[in-house]
Amino acid sequence: MRDDEVRARLNQVNPWWRAAAAGSDPLAWSQDDRTLRDRAQHDLGYRSTVLDDLATDQLDDRLILLRGPRRVGKSVALKDAALALCRRPDVDPRQVIYLPADGMNVRGLTRAIALGRELTRSVDIASGPRRRVWLLDEVTGIDGWTAALKFPRDNTSFGDDTVVCTGSSWSDTGEIERDLLAGRAGSTNARRLRLLHPMRFRDVLAATRPHIPRPQPVAVWDLQGEASRKSATDLELFVDELDLAWQAYLTSGGFPRAVAEHTRTGAVGKAFLDDLEAWLHRDVDRDGAIDSIPRLLGELHARSTAPINRTAVASSLCYANRQSFDLRLNRLVRNFAAIWCHQLSDNGDRVSGAQSKLYLTDPLLSWLGHHLRAGTPVPNMTALTESALAVHLAIAIDDQQPGRWVSSDTVGYLRTGSGNEIDFGPIAIPTASGTTHTTPVEAKWVTQGWRSEALVTENRFGAGVLATKNITSFTHPAWAIPAPVLALLLG
């Protein structure tokens, strides 16, 4: 891009600059902003808190990398952050620089950094140099973007600014750590690597059925503590409503637009389903047939409750070889559409060479095959429950120790000596008082006969939680807790 094109883009997407210069309302732009207008069409009141600290913390030299799947609301979160910053009396709106990086190359990014500060130089005249807040949207799609940011971070006033970068993949994690994070902790302890996931069950419940109580989350190692017992006991009065809410969540998933459409019409619109399919086709299997993604996701969901035999599945889906299939699986994981569940040993280490499970990270992804390709079966609610709890548990573990999600080091299953499986075995977690382990969890979504299912976990660990459909029981070493209640306890 030429300098005049970069200047034009910056001026166009930062309307609060002109308002500040003219002395007019620096918030008026939000009424006409396309991103916020689109959100308003499907708005149930949900707001991500992933960047809330920008509205309250002192501006400093931190760098934040925000990642998550497409269509989850990263651009909306950036616009909400810009709006919050424009409200701050201690921030001149010209300190806020938003840049959508779609279609840019590394030279355009480099020039945008130089021109962004040049175009906002008036804020430095009255009281000397002032920090900027850079909101760089989908910048990780630019080849060489980490190197392009490294030089000005190390050698110019850009290094004193707050910089937020968003992206939809983590394939360049090594370059990020090498170029941008090493030795740059910033002036605060703010979390630098952040993930924005689809709405969790707690978020969906708050937006769609706010009258149902939502207990405070508990630690992942304390699912059998007194707080869990009390919350699960209190929610027995709402068990039927929670069951219906859980089934609705397993049908709509957590993408904000999908939740709104399902709440208002009883179904997710085909336009949004097509949008999700187009994202995955482009980022996961762009050379595949038009129906490759629905077929792939339908097959993965059908096999999600057992370790996946990649050779057999590659053959059934007519991939040229297992390597071709593995490539697509890894792309799904890198784009936050799936998460690995590796087999673990008794001490929590991954079992080398063992087959792994693979869970889709949002229930709606499991429905794409059924909705978009004739003949693909309706997703199974028990399998959806297991996948959803895996994701809730993985997020809770990553919140406790950031980086575990992108390292595929969150959930894992165990095999017993008799050949049974425990869905989610104990995982080592650091705490203030030392290392502890998560509570083992088995997901069955049953309405009766839960004791026989719980005995596998109970015999192995002497404790644990079985996720049921509507049964609550604390009378045995392994507890029964309804799946939606367990999801709320996880966060």
N, C-alpha and C positions, 0 to 999 in steps of 0.2 A: 504494500500500500504506500502511496505517496504521502508526504507530510500533509498536504492539503486535505487528503481523504481521512487521515487520522484525526486531524483537527476537527473536521466536520463531524466525524463520529463522536468524538468526545463532547463537543458542544451539544449535539443532538440528544445524547443519552444522559446528560447531567443538567437538566433544566433548572435545578436549584441554584446553579451558579448565577444564571441571569437574574433570578429572583433576588438573590442576595445583593448583587450589584445594583439592582434597581430599587432596593429597599422594600420590596413587596413580600408577600407571604411565601416563605421557603418551603411550605408544605403543600401548596396548591397543585403542584405537579402530580400528586398522588391521585387526584381525581381523573386525570387523563392517561395515566400510565397503563400501558397495555397489559403488562404482567399482572398488576393488581386488579385491573378490570376483569381479566380472565378468571382470576381467583374468586372475584365477587360473584361470578355466575354459578359457582359450585361451592359456595362458602357456608360451612356449618359452624364456623367460629373457631376451628382448629388453628393454632399458631405454633410453629416450631420454636423451641427455646434455645436452639443450638448456637445462636449468635447473640443472645440477650445481653451478654456481658459488654458488648460494644456500646450499649446504650447507657452504661453506668460506670464502667472502669475508666481510669485515666488513660489517655492515649499514650502509647509507648512503642517500642521497636519490635513488637511481637510479629510473628508470621503464623497464620492459621491456614491449614489445608483442610477444606471441607469436601468430603466425598460421599457419594451415594448413587443409587441407580437414577437413570433418567426418569423424568416425570414425577419425581418425588417432592419437588419444591425447592431445590437449591437456589434457583433464580429468584423465587418469591422470598426466600429467607434473606437474600442480599438486598432486595428492595425494601423489605421490612427494616433491615439494619440501617439502610440509607435514611429511611423515614425517621427512625428513632434518633439517629445522629443529628438530623436537621432540627429536631425538637430541642436538642440540648443547648442551653443558653451559653455554655462555655465553648461551643464548637461553631465556627463559621461554616456555613454550608459549602463554601468553596474549599474546605479541607477534605471534603468527601469526593472521591473520584471513582466513578463506576465505569467499568469497561467490559462490554460483552465481546469476547474474543473469537466468536464464531467467524470462520473464514479468514482469520488473520494468520500471517506467518511470523517467524521469529523476528524478522526485521521490523515488521509493523508493531510488534509488542515492544521492542526496544525503543522505537520512536515514540510510542504512546506514553511510555514512562517519562521520557524527557519532555514531551509536549504537555503532558498532564500537569506537571509542576509549573511549566512556563505559562500555561493558560490560567493558572490559579495564583500567580505570583503576587497579586494585589493583597492577599491575606497576610503577606509577610511585611508589608510596608509599615504598618502602624506600630507593631510591637515586636518586630524581628521574626526570624524563621519560625514557622509553626508546623507541627507534624501533620501529615496527611493520613487519611484512611483510604486505602486502595481496595476496591471490591472488584476482583478480576474473575469474571464469570466464564466457566468452561475453558480456562486458560490451559488446562492440562492436555487439551487436544492438539496443542501446537508442538511440533517436533522441536526439541531443544529448548523448551520453555524454562527448564530449571537453570540451564547455563545462562540464558538471557536475563534472568533475575539475579543471578549470583553476583555479577560484576557490579551493578548499581547498589545491591545490598551491601557489598563489601567496601565500596569506594565512593559513594555519593550520599547525599542527604536522604535518598530513598531508603537507606539502611536504618534511618531513625523512625520510619513510618510504620504504622500498622498495615499489614498486607493480608488480605483474605483471598485465597485462591480456591476455586471450585473445580471439580472434575468428576467424571463418571466411571473411572477405572483406576486401578492401582498398579498398572503394569510397569510404571516408571518409579516405583518406590525407592529403589536403590539410588537413582539420580537425585531424588528429593533429599534423601538423608545426606548424600555427599555434598550437594551444591547449596542446600538451603538451611538444613537443620543443625548440622554439626557445629557446635560451639556457639549457637545463637539461641540461648534460652530466653532472651528478652528480659524486660524489667519486672515481669510478673510471673507467677506460676501457672498462667492460663494454659489450658490444654491446647497443644499445637495441632495435633492430628485429630480430626473430628469426623464422625460419620453421621449422615442424615438418612435414617431409614424410613420406610413407609410407617404410617401411624400404627402404633401398637394397640393391643386390645384396650388398654386403659384409655388411650386417646379417642378411639372409636366410641367407646362407651360414654365418655364425657360429652362427645359431640352429638350422639344419637339418642342416648337414654340417660340424661344427667341425673334423674331421680334415683338411680341405683347407686348405692354407696361404693366408693372406691378406696379401699384401705391403703395405708402407706406401704410401699414396697419394703421387703425385708432382705437381709443379706443372703446371697446365694448359698452360703454355708449354714444358714439358720432357718431353713424351710420347715424344720420341725421344732422351732422355738415357740415360746409362749405367745409372742406377737402373732405368729402364723395361726396358732390354735385359736386365739381370740377372734381374729379376723374371719377365719373360715367358719367359726361357730356363728358369728353375727350374720354372715352372708347366707346361712342356711335358710333364712326367711325369704331370700331373693333367688333361690336356686333355680326355679322354673324360668324366671325372667332372664337370669344370667345364661341359662342354657339356650334360650332363643336368641339372645344377643350374640353368643358365641357362634351359633350356626350362621347368623347373618354376617358376622365378621369372616368366617371361613368361606363365605360366598362372595363377599365384596372385596376382601383384602383390605389393605391399608393405604393405598394411593389416595390422596385426599379427594380427587375428582371422582374416583370410583366409589368411595364411601358416600359422597353426596348424591351421586346418581342412584345408587342402590337404595339409599334412605328415602329419596323422593319418589322414585318410580318402581322400586322393587327389583331393579335389574341394572347392571352396568351397561351403558350404551355401547353399541358396536363400534362407534367412532373411536372411543378410547381403547377398546380391545385391539382395534387395528393399529392404533398408535403404539401400543406396547409391542405388538408383533413386529412393526416396522423398526422400532429401536433394536430389538434383539436380532432381527434379520440382518440389519446393517452391522452391528457390533459383534455378533457371534457367528453368523453363517451367511455372509453376504453373497457367497457363490452358490449357495444351496437353492433348491427348488422353492417355489413360492410357498409351499406348505411345509417346509422343512422345520420351522420353529414350532408350529402347533404339534406336529408329529413328535418332535424331540421332547417337548415339555410334557405331552401326554404320556409318553413312555417313561420318562423320569419320575413323574408322579406315581404311576402305577407300581414302580419298583422302589419307592422311597423308603419303605419300612424294612427293607432288607439290604445287606451289602450288595453292591451292584457288580454284576459280572460284565465287565466292559466289553470283552470279546463277543459275548452273546448278544448284548444290546446293539453293538456296532453292526453285527450281522443282520439283526432283525430290522434295523433302520436303513439297511443297504448302504452304509458307509464303505468306502473303498477298503479301509483297514481300521484297526483299533486306534492307531495314531491319529487318524483323522477325527475319530470320535473323541479321543482324549483332548484334542485341541479345542473342540467346541465346549466340552465340559469346563476346561480351564478358563475359556473366555466367559462362560456364564458366571463363574466364580469371581473373576477379575472385575466383572461389570455389576457385581452385587445382586445378581439374579439367583445365585445358588450358594450353598455353603457346605463344606465337607464335614462329615462326621466320621473320623477315623477310628479304627479299633484300638483300644487301649489295653495295656497290661494292668495288673493289680496295683502297681505303683504309679499309674497314670501316664506312662510313656506310650508313645505310638508303637504299635506292633508292625515291624518292618515287613513289607511284602503282603500284608493282609488286605483284603478287599474293604473298601470304605462305603459308607452310605453317602447319598447326596440329597440334600433337601433344597427345594425351591424356597426363596426367602420371602415370598408373599403369597398368600392363598390364591389371589387372582391369577398368578402365573400358572398355577395348576389347572385353572379352568380354561386357559387359552385354547388348548387342544380341543376340548369338548365344544367350545363356542365357535371355533373357526375352522374345524375340519370334521366333516360328517363321518360318523362311525366311531369317533373317539369317545370312550366311556365317560360317564359322569364321575367326577372325582369322589373318592371315598372319604367320608367325614372322619373316620378313625385315622386314616393316613394324614389327612389335613391337620388334625389335632396334633399328631406327633411332630409334623413339620413346624407348625406354628409354635409349639412349646420349645422346640430346638432353637428356633430363632430368638424367642424371648430369653431363653437361657444364655445364648451366645452373646446377645447384646448386654445382658447384665454382667457377664464375665468381662467383656471388653470395657464396660464402664468402670469396673473395678481395676482393671489393668489394661490401659489403652494399648492397642497394637495387636491384641490377641486375635481379633477378627481377621485382619488382613494377613496374619500368619497362619490362618486355618488352625488355630490352637484354642478352640473354645469347647465345643461339645465332642464327646466320644462315646462309643458303645463298648460293652464288654461281653465276652463269651464266658459262660460258666463251664465247669467240667462236664456237665451233662448235656452240653450243646445248646442250652438256652441263651438268650441274649438279654442284657439289661440296656435299655435304650440310651440312657445318659449316666455314665459312671462318674464317680468322684473325680474332680479336676482340682489340681493344686492352685491355690489362690493366695497371694500375699496380703497380709493384714498388718495393722499397727502392732499387733502382739506376736507376729510371726506367721509362718505358712500354715494354712488350714486347707480343707477340701470341701468342695461343693456337696450338697446333699444328693445322693443318687435318686434318679427319677425314672419311672416307667410310665409310658403313656398308653392307656388301653381304651379309654372312653366307654367304659362298660356301665350297665345299670344294675348288674347283679354278678355274683360269683367273683368278686374282686379279690377275695382272699387267696384263691389259688394263683392268681396272677402276681399278687404281692409277695408270695412266698419266695419267688426266685431272688428278688432283691433282698428280702429279709434274711434268707439263709446265707447269702453272700456277705452282707454288710451288717446284719443285725438291726437295720433301720432302713429308712427310705420313704419316698412318697410315690403313690400310685395315682395318676391323673385319671379320674373317672368322668362319667357324663354328669351325674347328679348325686353321687354318694359322698357323704362326709363321715369319717370315722377315725377316732384316735385311740381305739381300745387295744391296738396291737403295736408291736415295734415299728412296723411299716404303716404309715397313715394313708387313708384315702381322702383325697381332696379333689373336688370338681375341677376340670381343666380350666374353665374361665377364672375360677378363684385363684388357681395356681399362677395363671398368666398375670393377674393383678398383683400377686405377691412378688413376682419377678420384676415388675416395673412398668 
